[in-house]
Amino acid sequence: MLPLSQTAGYAVLALSCLRDPGGEPTLVQDVADRTGIPKPYLSKLMNILGRKGIVKTKRGNQGGVVLAKAAQEITLDQIQELVEGTDWREACVLGLSHCSDERACPAHDFWKTERDRIFHVLKEITLAEVAAFEQSLAGKGLVPENACPNARSLLLRSLLFPVHQRVGKSKRHAQLQHL
């Protein structure tokens, strides 16, 4: 169990394609094309992120989506919390419902330490840093120039989408319904 679900990973990918407040709005279709996130799923996710205040949407001609605050002010843990909540911070890595400091499973001490480390790293990494990393790869020809920031990063995708967390369409839909 890792803290970033596929939905949270999609949110990071999508948000990294958007401009800071005052910038030109980006069409959801353009974000979907650049990231490979299915447009219907992305549209629902952007709607949720808009209701939660992390993006601003504008309909009609010249419409699209922009960040509600600068990418430098948005951390990965904030995105994770908006999309998935904070339950992962207390969850047992083995999925046991009664695991706690008082009744610890065999992996409890290990996971508690690692979970804390992951949380602190997510608190330190900003959306702007993720975008800058991808732009540096694009400058070296390691990702296509037209890719939005971080859309093609194998390193970031492996962090955001561990193989065991890839889920089918129906599960993604269910994840969005819980937001």
TANOR-V630038 format. One record per pair of residues at least 24 apart in sequence whose ideal C-beta (glycine too) atoms are under 6 Angstrom apart, sorted by the first residue. I is the first residue (numbers start at 1). J is the second residue. Records with the same first field share a line. If there is no record, write none. Layout:
I->J, J
//
This chain:
1->93
2->162
3->88, 118
4->160
5->84
6->161, 165, 167
7->83, 175
8->80, 83, 84
9->160, 161
10->37
11->79, 83
12->79
13->151
15->127
16->127, 130, 131, 149, 150
17->148
18->65, 66, 67
19->66
20->67, 70, 71
23->66
25->58, 64, 65, 66
26->64, 65
27->64
34->147, 148, 151
35->151
41->172
44->176
48->179
52->82
54->82
71->127, 128
72->126, 128
74->127
75->123, 126
76->122, 125
77->122, 123
//
